[in-house]
Amino acid sequence: PRQPLPPPRKTPSHSPAPQPPSTPTRSIGGTFCSQSRGIAPESPTAEAHTEFLLLLLVCRCRRLPPKDACYEARFSRTFSADPVCCSWTGAVIRKGRDPFCWLLQFLIHIHLSMHRVGSAGNTAGSSRPRKEKRFTYVLNDADNKKHCAGINCLSYLNASASGTSDYLFTGSRDGTLKRWEYQNGDANFSATFESHVDWVNDAIIVGQNLVSCSSDTTLKVWNCLADGACTKTLRQHSDYVICLAAAEKNSNIVASGGLGGEVFIWDLDAAIAPIAKSVDAKEDEVPNGNSGPALSTLCNVNSSGNIVSTNGKSHGYSPIAAKGHKDSVYALDMNDTGTLLVSGGTEKVVRVWDPRTGSKNMKLRGHTDNIRALLIDSTGRYCLSGSSDSMIRLWDLGQQRCVHSYAVHTDSVWALASTPSFGHVYSGGRDQSVYLTDLSTRESVLLCTNEHPILQLSLQDDTIWVATTDSSVYGWPAEGQTPQKVFQKGGSFLAGNLSFSRARASLEGSAPVPVYKEPSFTIPGVPAIVQHEIMNNRRHVLTKDTVGSVKLWEITRGAVIEDFGKVSFDDKKKELFEMVSIPAWFTMDARLGCLSVHLDTPQCFSAEIYAVDLNVTGAQEDLKINLAHETLRGLLVHWSKRRPKLGQHSLSNGDSSIGKDVSLKNLPHPRSDVDDGSENHANNVLPSFEFSTVLPPSIITESSSGGPWRKRITDLDGTEDDLPWWCVDCAENGRFPKENTKCGFYLHPAEGSPAPNITQGKLSAPRILRVLKVANYVVEKLVLEKPLDGSPDSTFAMGLTSGTSALDSSSRPGLKPWQKLKPSVEILCNNQVLSPEMSLATVRTYIWKKPEDLILNYRVVQSR
């Protein structure tokens, strides 16, 4: 019988990973080179674990001695984390002639193929190597105390629970949550909770914790009364997480549902408990009796303070899964004791679960469209559902049937809130109206109307808080303790039981009159950006918000440079049009209600601009600035200053003036010019790239441990080690990929011009080179016997980059009299005289308009 292989020797976390022996050692199928080619050991990754198992499999099949087997395991753990080393391992294996080696090579190839991701714009079915992490920064010209997009959720914490004041929590489509202190009819901003990178879809209070869910597929746990730091991040969903539910009397159980058709029940204490256990644990037992996966991955704390794991899931803990939904889940609710959970979605049925086991209890049919809101009473006997079929239904869970239907709304019902006795229900939805309905008498009254669809309701005492697709929150009188007072004001009607009855009444002109005309309280927000256009200079962006205000942004410093007010967006876009051509070095969206600028390497480094165009004092005429490079330096300047420097006692530098006058030594240098002074250079930012510290942008990027995070640039403390390496290398050392910024063209005399042909073959110059430089080159060629710096005729090193032109030739000593003449030269393209300020890229885009190489012509114009 084959002897089992001993496990690989564990390496302490504080000691370096084992290295291959210096002498050639037997490997699978042959020998391998003892040199590691300078590959530094890294932490084990998913690929390392997979190859480790494959190597052990082959070792077992080949009956290698235990010593060699252990070495192969250590070798794989140490080096296969690096993709370069994976290729090296594959090359070594290919030397072997054993059939098992070929099998191993094939398995590794399949494994690496499965770990590839499609790049942006990739066609279906194709695969490309994994892209570098994207770097995003979010701009906002509004006060941090206001939301800038629709409010998706509301949650209220009473003073009795908080021990201080009443607090209202709001979650927005701008990706943030905010806490408002409510006292004496006045709501004051208290804190911002910022960590989600997409819409916040729901939030609930669970004990002293605030739990939120987002379209970034995560749940996050926050301390309600803290300063806004995220304490836990839970990852299990495969798609947007839409809704949450909690048991009021069990402050540890939370249910979540999303568009993936998944419903999970979380034990918040158990979700974080595996962190305290040893990573050598073989198996973790979860509350539902199911055996959770072994905690074989490394857990750490990322830049946003979130505890995450390298496998992307919730670090060894598996929540209870309520399996049964075949489509998206939009609504959840749980009774007070946590013994019943109801869910609904696009399947048009209400499902009832036992959250303690995840088992299905029943399925209730009756709605004809998507179920968007659910309420269950404290006893767990009755359930209310609101649907896109415009109906509200009351279900008796004991009888497993619908006992009442209420046709109140004329459109989809998206939000429900009930009185403590469950005798009256407040409802709102797409028809922008809030109705109060008596569940026993079927009497309804239109409480109020809004200007936007209603997304969620929260009833607190005599006020009902209304969240809409607008960025403001509204508080309306509700008489929550004595709702009969509302009916006494008149205007009530009897709710029908057919969905078309209210629609018919509305069409006949008998629509009810709202009881209240104006809200009693408003928490104002900032209008969301709904339209944007990137200007041709690739530094300015024109935006339009929900109230019609048009603004011009400069994204390289994140500021609004002009507010045009309520004007025509299209007319202003035409007015600001510039005939310039700059490569598209960023992408942008306004999904969060504000501008999100996305940078991807190496494309983002394709745009350059002359320093003189940015009004940089003392800059040479031909000095070029890379827009992405300087933008990254401006965004990470706080991080760079606070980042601990090894081998240095202080970060202060003698010439760190960041005023309006920027000396040339502080300007960007090519990557070949980077020297020991790069640290000083990294902390000095050009004025055109200085971001505000009053309204700082937030950065979004992906953690090295498996999840995106978001943080304001002024909150970066220098300990964020999971920034994309290419961003750090660019901001700290000035190194970045050099994109092809050249433009090839031909230069010939114009038709009918007596000027001689001064060039042979195709020429090459930077795309941003101005036509004026080309004209100067032609003048120098025509007037002088040779270029000013003696460069050969086939290059543009003299006329196009030296900054010296023929216009200065009259002052040069030793010139012949005929050489001191200054002929005037015009540059043409397609028989059109070009403006001297045009760049070659602009000429190619707007004048030449052909895929072939650019052809320029010149002619001498007689001058007095």
N, C-alpha and C positions, 0 to 999 in steps of 0.2 A: 504493500500500500504506500501511496505517496505521502511523504511527511508534510504537514501544513507549514507554510512559510511563517516565520515570526514577523510581527508587525515592525515597520520601520522605527528606528530610534527617534524618539521625540527630541526636538531641538528647543531649548528655552527661548522664549520670545525676545530676551535681551541679548542673546548671543547670535552671531552671524550664522547664516545657513551653511550647511556643509559644502565644501568645495570638492571637485573631482580630484583624485590623486594625481600627483605630478608624473607618475610613470604610466605608460599605456596599460589599460586594464581591459579585461575581456568584456565585451558587450554582446548584446543580442545579435547573433549572426556574424560576429567578427570583432575587430578592434576599432577604436576611435581615437582621434587626436586628443592629446592631453591638454592642449591649450583651450581656454574658454573664450578666446577672442575678445576679452575685455567685457564680457557680459556680466553686469552686476546682478547678484541674487535679488529676487524680489519676493514679496509675500505670495503665498499660494493663491491661485485663482481657480475659477471653475474649470478652465482648461487644464490647469496643473493637476487638479484632482482626477479629472477624467483620464488623462494620460497616465497618471500614477496607477489607476486601476487596470488600464490596458496593459501596462508593462508587467504588473504583477500576474495578470492572466497569462501572458506569454512566458514569463519565467516559470510559472507552474506547469505550463504545457511542455516546456523544454527540460523540465526537471533540473534547473540550475541549482547549484549549491546554495545553501542559505546565505552565505557571505555575499555572493554575487547578487542574489535576489535583493538583499537589503540595500546593497549599493545602488542597484538600478532604481529602487524606490526613492532613495535619497537624491539620486541624480535627477530624477523626474521632478520631485517636489521643488528642488532648488532652481532648476533652470527652465522648465517648460512654461513658467509664467510669462516668459518673454517671448513674443512672437518670432523674433529673430532666432532665438535658441530653439524654438519648436521646429523651425526650418532646418536648423543644424541637426537636430535629433533625427528628423526625417532623412536627411542626407546620409547620416551614419547608418540608419536602418537599411537604406537602399543598398549599402555595400554588402549586406548579408545575403546569403543565398538560401537561407532556411525559409521554407514556405510560411512559417509563422511570422517571419519578418515582413513578408509581403502583406500578410493579413493585417499586421499591426499598422503598416503604412497606410493601407486602405482605410482602416477604422479612424486613424487620426485625420486623414483627408476628409472623411465624411463629417467628423466632429467639428473641424474648423469651418467647413462649409455651412454647417448649421448655425454657426455663431456669426455669420455675416449678416449685415443689415443693408437694406436698400438705401441708396443715397437720394438726396433731394432731386425730384424730377425723374427718378428712375422708373423705367417701364416695368409693367407687371411681369413677374416670372424671372427677372434678372437679379443677379446678386453682385455686389461689389464689396471690396474690403471696408471694414468698419470705419466710419468717418470720425474725425476728431470731435471732441465735445463742443457744442455750440455755446457761445457767450452772448447773452441778451441783457440789454439794459432798458429799463422802463422809465419813461419821462412823465413828469406831471408838474404842471405849473400851479396846481392848487395847494391849499393848505393841507398838511397831513391830517388835520382834524376833520376832514370831510371825505365822503366817498365820491368816486368819480364814475360810477356805473350803477346799474340797477341793483336793488336790494333783494337778494334771494331768500333770506331767512331772518327770523327774529327769535330771540330767547330772552326771558326775563328772570332776574334773580331778586327775590324779595329781601327786604332788610332783615327779616327774621332768619333767613338762611345765610346771608352774608355777614351779619353782625354789625354792619355799618349803615349803608344806604341801599336804596333800590338801584339796581343796575339793569340797563337794557343793552343787549348784545346784538349787533347787526353784522350780517355776513353779506358781502357784495360780489358782484361780477368783476370787480377790480382786483380780486384775489386776496383781499384783506378782511379782517374782522375788526370792529371797533366797539369799545365799551363806553357807555354813556351813564353818567351818574344823574339819577332822577330825584330831585328834591323840590318840594313846594311848587310843583308845576313847571319846573325848569330842568332841561336836560343839558348837562355840560359834558364836553368831551373828557374822557378819562384815560384811554390807552388805545393803542393800535396793536393788533396781533397779525404779524406779517411773516409768513413762511410758505403758504401755498403759492403755487406758480400758475394756477388757473382759477376759474370761477369757484367761489365758495358757494356750495349748493344748499347746505343745511347745517344747523348748529343747535345743540341742545345742552342744557345744564345737567350734569351728573354729579351730585354731591357738591364738592368744591371745585370740580373740574368743568371746563368747557370743552366739548368734543365737536369737531367740525369735519365736514367731508367736502371733497372738491372734485372737479373734473380732472385733476392731476392723478386720480385713482387712489388717493391716500385718505386716511383719517388722521387727524392730528388732535392731540390732547394738550390743553393749556390749563394753567392755574388761573382760575377766574379773577382773582384779586391781585395777581402778580403784574409785572411790567410788560407782559406780552411775549415772554419767551416760551417756545414750544417745548413741552416736556416729553412727549412721546409721538412717534410717527408709526402708524400701522399700515402695512402694505399687504394686501391679499387680493384686492379686486383687479380684474383684468380690463375694466373700462370705467367710464365716469361713475363716481359714487354720487347718487342723487339725493338719497333720503336717509334719515336716522330716526331711531326710536329708543326710548329708555324707560325703565321701570322706576316710578317715583319713589317707591319704598325700598328699592334695591339699588343703591348708588354705585354699583359696580358693573352692571350689565347694560350693554349697548348693542343694538342691532343696526346693520347697515345694508342698503340695497342700491343697486346701480343698473346701468344699461347693459351690463353683461349677463343679466338674468340671475345674478348671484345674490343671495341673502346670507349674511354672516352674523352670528351672535358672539360678541366679544366679552370676555371677562377682563376688565382693564387691569386688575392686579396681576392676573396670570400672564397677560400679554407682555408685561415687562419683567416678570420674575426670572425667565431663563438667563437674563444678563448676569445675574449674580451667581449662576452656576458655572461649574468648570466646563471648559470647551471639550474636555475629555468625556463628558457625559454621553452615554450610549443612547439614551432614549429619554424623552420627556413625556410624562403623562399629562393629558389635558382633562379638564373637568367633565367632558362628555364620555369619558371612558375610552376614547379612541387613543391610539398610540401615536404621538406626534413624532415628526422626524427628528433624528439625532442632531444635536447642535454641533455640526461639523464645520460651520462657517465662523469667521471672525467678525465680531460685532464691535462697533466703535461709535464715537459721537462725531457727527459731521459739523460743517460750519454753522449750520442753523441751530445747533444744540439738539438735533434729533438723533435718537438712538436708532441706528439702522444696521442692517447686516449685508454681507456681500452677496447673498443669494437673492436680494431684492424683496424677500418676504419678511414676515414679522419675527425674525430672529428666533426660530425654533418653536414658537408658539403657533398652534393651529386653532383658529376659532371654529365654533360649531357651524357647520354649513347646513342651511335649510334648503335642500335640493328639491326642485319641482318646477320652478319657473323655466319656461322655454324662451322667454323674451324679456324685454326690459322691465325693471321694477321702478316705479315712480313714487310709491307711497308706502309708508310703514307706520304702525303705532303699536304700543304695548300697554297692557293694563298695569295698575300700580304695583302689584305684587310680582310681576314678571312671569306669570304662568301662561299668558296668552300673547301671541304676536299675530298681527294681521298685516297682509301685504297685498298690493295691487299694482297693476301695470297695463301694458299694452295687450295682454291676453283677455282683458275685459272681465276678469273674475277676481273675487276676493278670496284669498287663501288664508286659512287659519292654521297656526303652527303652535307647537309646544316649544318655546325657546330653550327649555332646559335640555332637550334632546335633539331638537331639530326635526322632529317628526311631524308629519302632516295630520291635522285633525279633520279638516273639512274644506270644501270648495263651494263658494256661493256665486251663482250665476244670476244675471239680471241686467247688468249694464250692457250697452251696445257700443261703447267706445272706451278709450283709454281711461283707467282709473287714476286720478291725480291727487286725491286727498283722502285720508282715512282718520277716523277718531273712534276710540274705544272707551267705554265708560270705566270708572274705577273698579266696578265689580266684575267686569269682563262679560256681562250678559248682552249688552247692546253695542252695535257698531254702526257708525255713520260713514258713508262713502260719497265722494263727489267725483264726477266724471266729465269727460269731454263731450258726453252726450247731453250736457246741460242739466242733468238730473242729480238730485240728492236722494239717497236711499238709506232707510233705517232697517237694520238687520237684527233679528233675534237669533243670537248664536246658539241658544239652547234648542230652539225649534229649527235652526238651520234654514231660515227662509227670510225673505224681505217682507216686513210688516207694513211699511209705508214708503211712498214715493212722493217727492216734493218737486214740482216743476216751478221753480222760482226764477232761475236765470234764463237769459236768452242766448247764452253762449257757454263755453266750457267753464266748469267749476274747478278752480285750482287751489282754493284755500278754505279750511274749515276751522272754527273755534267754538267751543261750547261753554256754557255756564257751568259752574261747579256741580250743580244738580243734574246736569245733562238733560234739562228740560227745554232749553232753547239753544239754537245754533246760529252763529254768525257765519256767513258764507260770502266768498268773493271769487272773482275769476276774470275771464277775458272780456266780459262786457263792462269792466271798469266800475262795477257796482258792488256795494256791500249790503246784504239783506239780513234781517233778523227774522227767524222763523220759530214759532211755537210748535214743538214736535208733537204735542198731544192734540191741539185744536187746529193745526195746519194753518194758522193765521200768520201772515208774513207782512213785513213792512220794509220799504227801501230806506235804509239808514243813511247812506251817503253815496255820492258818486265821485270818482276820481278821473284824472285826465289820462291815466295809464292803466294797463291791465294789472290786476292784483295778484301777487305771487304768494303772499303769506299773511296770516293774521295772528295776533297775540292779544288775548283779553286779560287785562289786569284791572281789577276793581271796576271803576266806572269809565275806563278808557280802553278803547281797542286800538292797538297799534297796527298800522297798515303798511306793508312793504309792496312796492310796485316796481315796474321796469324802469322807473325814474330813480335817480340817485338820492332822493330825499325820503325821509320817513315821516309819516303823518299819524297824529294821534287824534281820534274822533271820540266825542261823547258816546257812551254805550249803555250806561245804566246797567252794568253787569250784575249788580247785586239785586236790582229790582227791574228786570227788563219790561215788566208790564207798563211802566211809565212811558216807554217809547210808543207802545201801541195806543196809549191814551192821547197822544198827539195827533192821531188821525192818519189817514192815508193807507191803512192796512187793507189787505186783500186775502182771499182764500187761495192757498197754493193748490194748483191742480196736480193730478197724478200722471199727466201725459206731457211729454217734453215739448210738444208743439203748442200747448195752450198758452204759455207765457209769450212765445214768439208771436202768436196770432194777436194777442192783446196789445203787444207793442206795435204791430203793424196797423192796428185799428185806431191808434192814437190814444189808447187808454193807459199808457204807461204811468206808473205811480210817480208821485213827486217825492224827492228825498226829504227826510225829516230834518237833516242838518245840511246847511249850505257850505259852511267853512269848517276846516279842522280846528280843534281847540289848541293844537300844538304842532309845530313842524320842526324837524331836524333837517336843515338844508344840506344839500349835496352840491356837487359841481357837475355841470352838464357833461355828458359823455361825448367823446369824439366819435362821430359816425361816418366821416368821410375824410380821406387824406390823399394827397398827391405829392409825389417826390419831384422836386424841381430838377431841372437839367444840371445844375451845378453840384448835385448830389450832397449838398450840405444843408439845404433849406427844404422844409416840408410845409405844405399848405394844408390846414385842417379846418373842418367844420363840425360844430357840436350840435347837440339836440335842440338848442334854442336858436340855431342859425348863425351863431357868431363865427367869423372866419379869422384865423390867426396864422401867422407865419413863424415857424420854428427854425432854430438853428440847432441841428441835432448834435453837432460836434461839441457843444457846450450845454445842451439840454435846456435852452431858454427860449421864451417867446420874444422875438425881436420886433414884432409889430402886430397889433390887434386892429383889424379893419372893421370890427363891428358886424352888424347884420347886413352883409352885402351878398351879391351873387357869387357863388363859389366858382362857377365856370368863367364868368367875366373876369374875376380876379386872377384866375389861373392863366387866362390868355394875356392879361396885362403884365404878369410877372414872367412871361416866357422869355428865355434867353437862348440864343443860338450857340450853345456850348455843348460839348460832348465829353462826359466824364464816365468811366466805367462804373457799373452798378456794384458798389463794394459792400452793400448791406441790403437786407430785406426788412420789411416792416409790416406790422399789422396793428389794429386798434381793437383787438378782441377784449381787452381788459378795460375799455373805455378811455384809455390813454395810449400813447405811442409806445410800442415795444420794438426796439431796434435789434435785429439779429445779426451777429457776426459769425461767419464760418471761414475757417482757414482752408486753403490759401486765398480764396476768392476775395476776402475782405482787404487784402493788401495790394489790390490792383489799381487803386486810385491815388494819384499824386497831384500836387498843386505847387506852384511857385510860392516861396515864402513872401515875396513882395506883394502877392495878391492878398495875403493875410495881414498886410501892414506891419510886418515884423521889423522892428527897428534894427538897423545895422546889418540886415541880411544881404548876402550877395545876390546879384541879379539872377543867377542860374541855380540857386539853392532850391532843391525840391523837398517837399514835405509829404510824407505818406499819411493820408487821412486816418486810416485805421490805427496806425502806430501811435500817433499823437492822441487819438481819442482814447485808446486803451491806457495810455499813460495818465491822461486826465481822470479816468474813472478809478484807477488803482493807486492814485497818488497817496491817499490816506492809508491804504493797506501797505504800500511800500515804506512809508515813514514809520509805521508802527511795527513792521515786521522785524523780529530780532535778527541782528546781523552777527554771524559768527566771526570771532576774532576782532571785533571792533568794540571799543568802549563807548562810543557815542556815534550818533547818526548826524550830528551837526556838521555843516560844511561851510566853508568860508564864503563861497560865492553862490548862495542859494536865493538870490533875489528873484522873486517871482512877480515883479511889477510889470508895468507896461513896456519898459525897456528891457528887451531880452538880448543878451550878448550872444555872439555867434558860438561860443563854446557851449552854450546851453541848448543849441539847436540840434535837431536830430542828425545823426551821422549814419553812414552806411554800415552794414554789419561788419565789414572788414575794418572799420575805423574804431570799433568798440575797444576801449582800453580800461584801465583800472579806475577811471573816473566815472564809470557808468552808473555808480550808485548816486553820485551827485546829479548826474544827468537825469536819472529816473525820477528824482523828486522835484524837478523844475518843470513846470507846465507852461506852454505858450498861452497867451491870453485868449486866443480863439478856441482853446480847448479846456478852459477852466469851468468846471461844473459847480453849480451853486451848493453851498453848505446849508442854506436856509431851506431850500426845496430840493434836496439831493435825490438823484435817481436811485432806483434799486437795480441790483444785478441779479440775474437768474442764470444758473449753470447747473451742471449735473455733478453730483457727488461721486467720488471714486468708489464709494461703498454702495452705490446702487440707487440713487434717487436725486431728483433736482432739489435745489434750495434757492431761497430768495433772501436778500438782505440789502439794506441801504448802504451806499458806499461810505457814509460817515460812521456806520456801525461796524465796519470791518476793523478788526483789532490786530490783524497781522498774523493770526494763528490759523487762518483758513488755508490749509494745505491742499485742498481739493479743487483749487482753481485750475482751469485748463492749463497744461504746461506751456502751450504756445502763447497764451496770454501773459503768463509770468515771464517767459523768455523775452517777449517783445517789450513789456513794460520795464523790466529790470535791466536787461542787457542790450536792448535795442536790436535784437536779432529777430528777423521774420523772413518768411519765404519771399524771394524776389520773383514777382510775376513778370511776364513779358510785357514791358511797357513801350516797346519799340514800334515804329510805324515805317514800313518800307515804301519808297516812292521813287519816281523818276523825275528828273529836272531837265527840261529841254527849252530851247528858245521858242518864243511864240511864233505862230505862223506869220510870215511876212516881216519878221523882225530881223534887222541886220546883225544882231548880237551873235557872237560865236557860241558854239557848243562848249561849255566849260566842264562837263562831267562825262564820265564813261560808266555805263552800267547803273545798277540800282543803288540808291542811297538809303541810309537808315538813320532815324533820329527818334528821340522820345515823342510819344504821342502828344504831350502837352506843349511841344515846341511851337512857338508862335510864328506866323508868316513873316513877321518883321525880321526874325532871325534868318529865315531863308533869304529874304531880300538882302540883308547885310552880307550874307555869304556870297551871293551873286555879285554884289558890288565889289567885295574884296577880290574876287576872282577876276573881275573885269578890269579893275583899276591897278592892282598890284601884280607884280611878276609871279608871286607865290603867296600862299596864305601867311597870315601874320605870324603864326607860331611855327611855320615850316612844315605843317602836317601835309601828308599826301592828299592829292585831289579827291581820292575815293572815300575820304572820311569827313565827318562833320565835327571833328574834335576841335577845330579852330573856330569856325564861324558860328557854330551853334551852341557851344558850351563855354567858351572862354570869357564871354562878356565883352570882348573887344570887338568893335565893329568898324567898318570903313568910314563911318561918320566921324570917327576920331582920327583918321589917317592924315589929315592936313597938319596936325600938330606934331607928327612924327618927324624927327630930324633925318636928313639924308635922302628924302624922297625927291624924285625928279619932278619938274614943274607939271608935266602932264599927269603925274600920279596924284597930284593934289586936287585935281578936279573931282567933283562929287556928282556923278551921274545919278539920276533918280530911276529906280527900278520898280516895276509893278509885277506882282505875281498873280498869275491867272490859273483858273481851273474850269474846264468846260466853257472857255471863252468868257468867264466871269471874273472881273477884278476882285481880288480877295482883300478883306480888311486886314491891316497889319496885326490887329489884336487876335485874330482867329488862331486857333491851334490846328495842328495837322489832323487830330482826331475830329475836330469840328468840321473841317473841310471835307474829310472823307465821309462823314455822316450826312451833312446837309447839302453839300455841293457836288461831290463826286458821285455818291449814291450807287456805287458798283462794287461787286466783290473783288474785282481785280486790283492790282497794285495801283496806288494813287499816281496820277501824272500831273505834274505842275509845269507851267510855262512861265517864262519871264520875258520882259521886254524893257528896253531903255526908253525912258520918257525924257524929252528935252527939257532942261531946266535953265533958268536964267542965272 
